[in-house]
Amino acid sequence: MGGAGQKRYYPAFVDLEGRLAVIVGPGEAAESKAERLVSYGADIVIITEDPTERLTELEGEGSLTIEDRPYAEGDLAGAFLVVCLAEDPEQRDRVVSEANANGALLSVKGAGSLGNHITPSVVRRGALQIAISTAGVAPTLAHRIKAHVSATYGPEWGPYLDLLAEVRVELGDRSSGERKAIMAAIVDSDVLDRIVAGEMPEASELVAEFEVAAEPGEELGPEAAAASADEVATSSPADKSAQEATDSARTDEGVPADE
Protein backbone atom coordinates (compact mmCIF):
# COMPACT_ATOMS: atom_id res chain seq x y z
CA MET A 1 0.00 0.00 0.00
CA GLY A 2 1.12 3.57 -0.64
CA GLY A 3 0.83 6.61 1.59
CA ALA A 4 -2.43 7.27 3.44
CA GLY A 5 -3.61 3.74 2.66
CA GLN A 6 -3.56 4.24 -1.09
CA LYS A 7 -2.85 1.39 -3.47
CA ARG A 8 0.36 1.39 -5.42
CA TYR A 9 -0.30 0.47 -9.05
CA TYR A 10 2.30 -1.15 -11.27
CA PRO A 11 2.74 0.94 -14.44
CA ALA A 12 2.70 -1.02 -17.69
CA PHE A 13 1.82 -0.60 -21.37
CA VAL A 14 -0.44 -3.39 -22.62
CA ASP A 15 -0.74 -4.74 -26.16
CA LEU A 16 -4.47 -4.86 -26.96
CA GLU A 17 -4.08 -5.70 -30.65
CA GLY A 18 -6.67 -8.35 -31.49
CA ARG A 19 -7.66 -8.88 -27.85
CA LEU A 20 -11.31 -8.89 -26.82
CA ALA A 21 -12.44 -5.80 -24.91
CA VAL A 22 -16.03 -5.67 -23.64
CA ILE A 23 -17.72 -2.44 -22.59
CA VAL A 24 -20.94 -2.73 -20.60
CA GLY A 25 -23.19 0.26 -19.95
CA PRO A 26 -24.86 3.34 -21.43
CA GLY A 27 -23.96 4.12 -25.02
CA GLU A 28 -23.08 7.75 -24.41
CA ALA A 29 -20.60 6.84 -21.70
CA ALA A 30 -19.15 4.09 -23.88
CA GLU A 31 -18.28 6.36 -26.82
CA SER A 32 -14.97 7.79 -25.61
CA LYS A 33 -13.89 4.43 -24.20
CA ALA A 34 -14.64 2.70 -27.50
CA GLU A 35 -12.88 5.32 -29.62
CA ARG A 36 -9.78 5.06 -27.47
CA LEU A 37 -9.75 1.26 -27.63
CA VAL A 38 -10.25 1.35 -31.41
CA SER A 39 -7.01 3.31 -31.74
CA TYR A 40 -5.17 0.49 -29.96
CA GLY A 41 -6.51 -2.27 -32.20
CA ALA A 42 -8.70 -4.05 -29.67
CA ASP A 43 -11.52 -6.37 -30.75
CA ILE A 44 -14.39 -4.45 -29.15
CA VAL A 45 -17.86 -5.57 -28.13
CA ILE A 46 -20.27 -3.06 -26.58
CA ILE A 47 -23.24 -4.30 -24.62
CA THR A 48 -25.72 -1.46 -24.32
CA GLU A 49 -29.43 -0.89 -24.55
CA ASP A 50 -29.02 2.59 -26.03
CA PRO A 51 -26.29 2.65 -28.71
CA THR A 52 -25.45 6.13 -29.93
CA GLU A 53 -25.17 7.31 -33.51
CA ARG A 54 -21.36 7.45 -33.18
CA LEU A 55 -21.17 3.88 -31.92
CA THR A 56 -23.37 2.76 -34.80
CA GLU A 57 -21.02 4.53 -37.20
CA LEU A 58 -18.03 2.75 -35.71
CA GLU A 59 -19.83 -0.58 -36.05
CA GLY A 60 -20.56 0.22 -39.69
CA GLU A 61 -16.84 0.85 -40.20
CA GLY A 62 -16.07 -2.56 -38.77
CA SER A 63 -14.35 -1.11 -35.71
CA LEU A 64 -16.59 -2.77 -33.11
CA THR A 65 -19.67 -4.89 -32.50
CA ILE A 66 -22.78 -3.70 -30.67
CA GLU A 67 -25.00 -6.03 -28.66
CA ASP A 68 -28.20 -3.99 -28.31
CA ARG A 69 -29.52 -5.62 -25.15
CA PRO A 70 -28.91 -5.88 -21.42
CA TYR A 71 -25.81 -7.62 -20.08
CA ALA A 72 -26.22 -11.37 -19.48
CA GLU A 73 -23.99 -13.83 -17.70
CA GLY A 74 -21.49 -15.32 -20.13
CA ASP A 75 -21.05 -12.10 -22.13
CA LEU A 76 -17.51 -11.68 -20.80
CA ALA A 77 -16.24 -15.10 -21.88
CA GLY A 78 -12.78 -14.69 -23.42
CA ALA A 79 -12.56 -10.99 -22.59
CA PHE A 80 -9.06 -9.69 -21.91
CA LEU A 81 -10.35 -6.27 -20.83
CA VAL A 82 -13.71 -5.30 -19.34
CA VAL A 83 -14.92 -1.73 -18.89
CA CYS A 84 -17.98 -1.59 -16.64
CA LEU A 85 -20.01 1.61 -16.99
CA ALA A 86 -23.22 0.10 -15.63
CA GLU A 87 -25.28 2.50 -13.55
CA ASP A 88 -27.43 -0.17 -11.93
CA PRO A 89 -25.58 -1.55 -8.85
CA GLU A 90 -26.98 -5.06 -9.31
CA GLN A 91 -25.85 -5.23 -12.93
CA ARG A 92 -22.49 -3.74 -12.01
CA ASP A 93 -21.92 -6.38 -9.35
CA ARG A 94 -22.73 -9.18 -11.80
CA VAL A 95 -20.28 -7.76 -14.36
CA VAL A 96 -17.59 -7.43 -11.69
CA SER A 97 -18.16 -10.98 -10.50
CA GLU A 98 -17.89 -12.51 -13.97
CA ALA A 99 -14.88 -10.40 -14.97
CA ASN A 100 -13.02 -11.41 -11.81
CA ALA A 101 -13.94 -15.06 -12.25
CA ASN A 102 -12.51 -14.92 -15.79
CA GLY A 103 -9.31 -13.15 -14.71
CA ALA A 104 -9.96 -10.16 -16.98
CA LEU A 105 -8.51 -6.70 -16.58
CA LEU A 106 -11.41 -4.72 -15.11
CA SER A 107 -12.20 -1.06 -14.62
CA VAL A 108 -15.41 0.13 -12.99
CA LYS A 109 -16.83 3.62 -13.36
CA GLY A 110 -17.52 5.29 -10.05
CA ALA A 111 -16.20 2.36 -8.01
CA GLY A 112 -12.50 2.10 -8.75
CA SER A 113 -11.82 -0.21 -5.81
CA LEU A 114 -13.91 -2.91 -7.52
CA GLY A 115 -11.54 -3.02 -10.48
CA ASN A 116 -7.96 -4.21 -10.77
CA HIS A 117 -6.38 -1.47 -12.87
CA ILE A 118 -6.69 2.24 -13.52
CA THR A 119 -6.66 4.08 -16.82
CA PRO A 120 -4.26 7.03 -16.65
CA SER A 121 -4.30 10.33 -18.45
CA VAL A 122 -2.14 9.97 -21.54
CA VAL A 123 -0.24 12.41 -23.74
CA ARG A 124 0.48 10.85 -27.13
CA ARG A 125 2.93 12.07 -29.72
CA GLY A 126 3.33 9.35 -32.31
CA ALA A 127 5.36 6.56 -30.74
CA LEU A 128 5.83 8.61 -27.58
CA GLN A 129 3.27 7.96 -24.84
CA ILE A 130 3.45 9.59 -21.43
CA ALA A 131 1.01 8.19 -18.87
CA ILE A 132 0.02 10.20 -15.80
CA SER A 133 -1.75 8.95 -12.71
CA THR A 134 -2.21 9.98 -9.10
CA ALA A 135 -3.84 6.61 -8.29
CA GLY A 136 -7.17 8.38 -7.95
CA VAL A 137 -5.94 10.59 -5.11
CA ALA A 138 -6.01 13.89 -7.01
CA PRO A 139 -7.70 13.77 -10.45
CA THR A 140 -7.55 17.55 -10.83
CA LEU A 141 -3.79 17.46 -10.30
CA ALA A 142 -3.49 14.71 -12.90
CA HIS A 143 -5.26 16.99 -15.40
CA ARG A 144 -2.90 19.85 -14.55
CA ILE A 145 0.15 17.65 -15.02
CA LYS A 146 -1.20 16.40 -18.33
CA ALA A 147 -1.62 19.97 -19.53
CA HIS A 148 1.96 20.77 -18.50
CA VAL A 149 3.34 17.68 -20.23
CA SER A 150 1.28 18.41 -23.36
CA ALA A 151 2.76 21.91 -23.55
CA THR A 152 6.29 20.61 -22.98
CA TYR A 153 6.11 17.81 -25.54
CA GLY A 154 4.46 19.39 -28.57
CA PRO A 155 3.28 17.79 -31.82
CA GLU A 156 6.83 17.91 -33.23
CA TRP A 157 7.68 14.90 -31.07
CA GLY A 158 5.54 12.63 -33.28
CA PRO A 159 7.58 13.09 -36.47
CA TYR A 160 10.76 13.22 -34.37
CA LEU A 161 10.11 9.71 -33.00
CA ASP A 162 9.14 8.51 -36.48
CA LEU A 163 12.48 9.82 -37.76
CA LEU A 164 14.41 8.10 -34.96
CA ALA A 165 12.65 4.84 -35.83
CA GLU A 166 13.76 5.28 -39.46
CA VAL A 167 17.31 5.94 -38.29
CA ARG A 168 17.29 2.64 -36.37
CA VAL A 169 16.30 0.85 -39.56
CA GLU A 170 18.94 2.76 -41.53
CA LEU A 171 21.63 1.67 -39.07
CA GLY A 172 20.86 -1.91 -40.03
CA ASP A 173 23.43 -4.49 -39.00
CA ARG A 174 26.02 -2.13 -37.57
CA SER A 175 27.49 -3.09 -34.22
CA SER A 176 25.48 -2.37 -31.09
CA GLY A 177 28.08 0.14 -29.90
CA GLU A 178 28.03 2.03 -33.18
CA ARG A 179 24.23 2.15 -33.31
CA LYS A 180 24.02 3.47 -29.76
CA ALA A 181 26.72 6.06 -30.36
CA ILE A 182 25.04 7.42 -33.48
CA MET A 183 21.63 7.50 -31.81
CA ALA A 184 23.19 9.32 -28.84
CA ALA A 185 24.77 11.91 -31.13
CA ILE A 186 21.45 12.51 -32.90
CA VAL A 187 19.42 12.77 -29.70
CA ASP A 188 21.93 15.20 -28.18
CA SER A 189 21.89 17.36 -31.33
CA ASP A 190 19.56 20.06 -32.64
CA VAL A 191 17.51 17.69 -34.83
CA LEU A 192 14.34 18.30 -32.83
CA ASP A 193 14.82 22.05 -33.21
CA ARG A 194 15.21 21.61 -36.95
CA ILE A 195 11.87 19.80 -37.09
CA VAL A 196 10.23 22.62 -35.13
CA ALA A 197 11.68 25.03 -37.69
CA GLY A 198 10.04 23.09 -40.51
CA GLU A 199 12.96 21.00 -41.68
CA MET A 200 12.58 17.24 -42.03
CA PRO A 201 15.91 15.54 -42.63
CA GLU A 202 16.14 12.05 -44.09
CA ALA A 203 17.29 9.21 -41.87
CA SER A 204 20.18 8.44 -44.23
CA GLU A 205 21.30 12.07 -44.05
CA LEU A 206 21.37 11.98 -40.26
CA VAL A 207 23.36 8.76 -40.18
CA ALA A 208 25.92 10.25 -42.57
CA GLU A 209 26.04 13.48 -40.56
CA PHE A 210 26.50 11.94 -37.13
CA GLU A 211 28.43 8.74 -37.72
CA VAL A 212 31.71 10.70 -37.88
CA ALA A 213 31.13 12.46 -34.56
CA ALA A 214 29.84 9.36 -32.77
CA GLU A 215 32.34 7.27 -30.87
CA PRO A 216 31.31 3.61 -30.73
CA GLY A 217 31.12 2.31 -27.19
CA GLU A 218 30.85 5.71 -25.53
CA GLU A 219 28.71 5.81 -22.43
CA LEU A 220 25.21 7.16 -23.01
CA GLY A 221 23.55 9.92 -21.07
CA PRO A 222 19.99 9.48 -19.78
CA GLU A 223 18.34 11.08 -22.81
CA ALA A 224 20.41 9.16 -25.32
CA ALA A 225 19.91 5.89 -23.50
CA ALA A 226 16.17 6.44 -23.58
CA ALA A 227 16.27 7.15 -27.30
CA SER A 228 18.23 3.98 -28.03
CA ALA A 229 15.94 1.79 -25.96
CA ASP A 230 13.42 -0.54 -27.52
CA GLU A 231 10.49 1.78 -26.90
CA VAL A 232 11.28 3.55 -30.17
CA ALA A 233 9.23 1.44 -32.55
CA THR A 234 8.48 1.94 -36.23
CA SER A 235 5.00 3.38 -36.80
CA SER A 236 3.06 3.19 -40.03
CA PRO A 237 1.33 6.37 -41.28
CA ALA A 238 -2.00 4.78 -40.35
CA ASP A 239 -0.81 4.04 -36.83
CA LYS A 240 0.51 7.55 -36.50
CA SER A 241 -2.77 9.06 -37.63
CA ALA A 242 -4.74 6.91 -35.20
CA GLN A 243 -2.47 7.88 -32.35
CA GLU A 244 -2.33 11.59 -33.07
CA ALA A 245 -6.09 11.66 -33.57
CA THR A 246 -6.41 10.79 -29.88
CA ASP A 247 -4.01 13.52 -28.65
CA SER A 248 -6.94 15.61 -27.58
CA ALA A 249 -9.21 12.71 -26.69
CA ARG A 250 -11.13 12.95 -23.48
CA THR A 251 -9.51 11.49 -20.40
CA ASP A 252 -11.10 8.29 -19.16
CA GLU A 253 -12.72 10.09 -16.24
CA GLY A 254 -14.01 7.76 -13.60
CA VAL A 255 -12.66 4.49 -15.03
CA PRO A 256 -11.93 3.80 -12.31
CA ALA A 257 -9.66 6.45 -10.82
CA ASP A 258 -11.38 9.46 -12.43
CA GLU A 259 -8.17 10.26 -14.27
C-alpha positions in Angstrom: 0.0 0.0 0.0 1.1 3.6 -0.6 0.8 6.6 1.6 -2.4 7.3 3.4 -3.6 3.7 2.7 -3.6 4.2 -1.1 -2.9 1.4 -3.5 0.4 1.4 -5.4 -0.3 0.5 -9.0 2.3 -1.1 -11.3 2.7 0.9 -14.4 2.7 -1.0 -17.7 1.8 -0.6 -21.4 -0.4 -3.4 -22.6 -0.7 -4.7 -26.2 -4.5 -4.9 -27.0 -4.1 -5.7 -30.6 -6.7 -8.3 -31.5 -7.7 -8.9 -27.9 -11.3 -8.9 -26.8 -12.4 -5.8 -24.9 -16.0 -5.7 -23.6 -17.7 -2.4 -22.6 -20.9 -2.7 -20.6 -23.2 0.3 -20.0 -24.9 3.3 -21.4 -24.0 4.1 -25.0 -23.1 7.8 -24.4 -20.6 6.8 -21.7 -19.1 4.1 -23.9 -18.3 6.4 -26.8 -15.0 7.8 -25.6 -13.9 4.4 -24.2 -14.6 2.7 -27.5 -12.9 5.3 -29.6 -9.8 5.1 -27.5 -9.8 1.3 -27.6 -10.2 1.3 -31.4 -7.0 3.3 -31.7 -5.2 0.5 -30.0 -6.5 -2.3 -32.2 -8.7 -4.1 -29.7 -11.5 -6.4 -30.7 -14.4 -4.4 -29.2 -17.9 -5.6 -28.1 -20.3 -3.1 -26.6 -23.2 -4.3 -24.6 -25.7 -1.5 -24.3 -29.4 -0.9 -24.5 -29.0 2.6 -26.0 -26.3 2.6 -28.7 -25.5 6.1 -29.9 -25.2 7.3 -33.5 -21.4 7.4 -33.2 -21.2 3.9 -31.9 -23.4 2.8 -34.8 -21.0 4.5 -37.2 -18.0 2.7 -35.7 -19.8 -0.6 -36.0 -20.6 0.2 -39.7 -16.8 0.9 -40.2 -16.1 -2.6 -38.8 -14.4 -1.1 -35.7 -16.6 -2.8 -33.1 -19.7 -4.9 -32.5 -22.8 -3.7 -30.7 -25.0 -6.0 -28.7 -28.2 -4.0 -28.3 -29.5 -5.6 -25.2 -28.9 -5.9 -21.4 -25.8 -7.6 -20.1 -26.2 -11.4 -19.5 -24.0 -13.8 -17.7 -21.5 -15.3 -20.1 -21.1 -12.1 -22.1 -17.5 -11.7 -20.8 -16.2 -15.1 -21.9 -12.8 -14.7 -23.4 -12.6 -11.0 -22.6 -9.1 -9.7 -21.9 -10.3 -6.3 -20.8 -13.7 -5.3 -19.3 -14.9 -1.7 -18.9 -18.0 -1.6 -16.6 -20.0 1.6 -17.0 -23.2 0.1 -15.6 -25.3 2.5 -13.6 -27.4 -0.2 -11.9 -25.6 -1.6 -8.8 -27.0 -5.1 -9.3 -25.8 -5.2 -12.9 -22.5 -3.7 -12.0 -21.9 -6.4 -9.3 -22.7 -9.2 -11.8 -20.3 -7.8 -14.4 -17.6 -7.4 -11.7 -18.2 -11.0 -10.5 -17.9 -12.5 -14.0 -14.9 -10.4 -15.0 -13.0 -11.4 -11.8 -13.9 -15.1 -12.3 -12.5 -14.9 -15.8 -9.3 -13.2 -14.7 -10.0 -10.2 -17.0 -8.5 -6.7 -16.6 -11.4 -4.7 -15.1 -12.2 -1.1 -14.6 -15.4 0.1 -13.0 -16.8 3.6 -13.4 -17.5 5.3 -10.0 -16.2 2.4 -8.0 -12.5 2.1 -8.8 -11.8 -0.2 -5.8 -13.9 -2.9 -7.5 -11.5 -3.0 -10.5 -8.0 -4.2 -10.8 -6.4 -1.5 -12.9 -6.7 2.2 -13.5 -6.7 4.1 -16.8 -4.3 7.0 -16.7 -4.3 10.3 -18.4 -2.1 10.0 -21.5 -0.2 12.4 -23.7 0.5 10.8 -27.1 2.9 12.1 -29.7 3.3 9.3 -32.3 5.4 6.6 -30.7 5.8 8.6 -27.6 3.3 8.0 -24.8 3.4 9.6 -21.4 1.0 8.2 -18.9 0.0 10.2 -15.8 -1.8 9.0 -12.7 -2.2 10.0 -9.1 -3.8 6.6 -8.3 -7.2 8.4 -8.0 -5.9 10.6 -5.1 -6.0 13.9 -7.0 -7.7 13.8 -10.4 -7.5 17.5 -10.8 -3.8 17.5 -10.3 -3.5 14.7 -12.9 -5.3 17.0 -15.4 -2.9 19.9 -14.5 0.1 17.7 -15.0 -1.2 16.4 -18.3 -1.6 20.0 -19.5 2.0 20.8 -18.5 3.3 17.7 -20.2 1.3 18.4 -23.4 2.8 21.9 -23.6 6.3 20.6 -23.0 6.1 17.8 -25.5 4.5 19.4 -28.6 3.3 17.8 -31.8 6.8 17.9 -33.2 7.7 14.9 -31.1 5.5 12.6 -33.3 7.6 13.1 -36.5 10.8 13.2 -34.4 10.1 9.7 -33.0 9.1 8.5 -36.5 12.5 9.8 -37.8 14.4 8.1 -35.0 12.7 4.8 -35.8 13.8 5.3 -39.5 17.3 5.9 -38.3 17.3 2.6 -36.4 16.3 0.9 -39.6 18.9 2.8 -41.5 21.6 1.7 -39.1 20.9 -1.9 -40.0 23.4 -4.5 -39.0 26.0 -2.1 -37.6 27.5 -3.1 -34.2 25.5 -2.4 -31.1 28.1 0.1 -29.9 28.0 2.0 -33.2 24.2 2.1 -33.3 24.0 3.5 -29.8 26.7 6.1 -30.4 25.0 7.4 -33.5 21.6 7.5 -31.8 23.2 9.3 -28.8 24.8 11.9 -31.1 21.5 12.5 -32.9 19.4 12.8 -29.7 21.9 15.2 -28.2 21.9 17.4 -31.3 19.6 20.1 -32.6 17.5 17.7 -34.8 14.3 18.3 -32.8 14.8 22.1 -33.2 15.2 21.6 -37.0 11.9 19.8 -37.1 10.2 22.6 -35.1 11.7 25.0 -37.7 10.0 23.1 -40.5 13.0 21.0 -41.7 12.6 17.2 -42.0 15.9 15.5 -42.6 16.1 12.1 -44.1 17.3 9.2 -41.9 20.2 8.4 -44.2 21.3 12.1 -44.0 21.4 12.0 -40.3 23.4 8.8 -40.2 25.9 10.2 -42.6 26.0 13.5 -40.6 26.5 11.9 -37.1 28.4 8.7 -37.7 31.7 10.7 -37.9 31.1 12.5 -34.6 29.8 9.4 -32.8 32.3 7.3 -30.9 31.3 3.6 -30.7 31.1 2.3 -27.2 30.8 5.7 -25.5 28.7 5.8 -22.4 25.2 7.2 -23.0 23.6 9.9 -21.1 20.0 9.5 -19.8 18.3 11.1 -22.8 20.4 9.2 -25.3 19.9 5.9 -23.5 16.2 6.4 -23.6 16.3 7.1 -27.3 18.2 4.0 -28.0 15.9 1.8 -26.0 13.4 -0.5 -27.5 10.5 1.8 -26.9 11.3 3.5 -30.2 9.2 1.4 -32.6 8.5 1.9 -36.2 5.0 3.4 -36.8 3.1 3.2 -40.0 1.3 6.4 -41.3 -2.0 4.8 -40.4 -0.8 4.0 -36.8 0.5 7.6 -36.5 -2.8 9.1 -37.6 -4.7 6.9 -35.2 -2.5 7.9 -32.4 -2.3 11.6 -33.1 -6.1 11.7 -33.6 -6.4 10.8 -29.9 -4.0 13.5 -28.6 -6.9 15.6 -27.6 -9.2 12.7 -26.7 -11.1 13.0 -23.5 -9.5 11.5 -20.4 -11.1 8.3 -19.2 -12.7 10.1 -16.2 -14.0 7.8 -13.6 -12.7 4.5 -15.0 -11.9 3.8 -12.3 -9.7 6.4 -10.8 -11.4 9.5 -12.4 -8.2 10.3 -14.3 
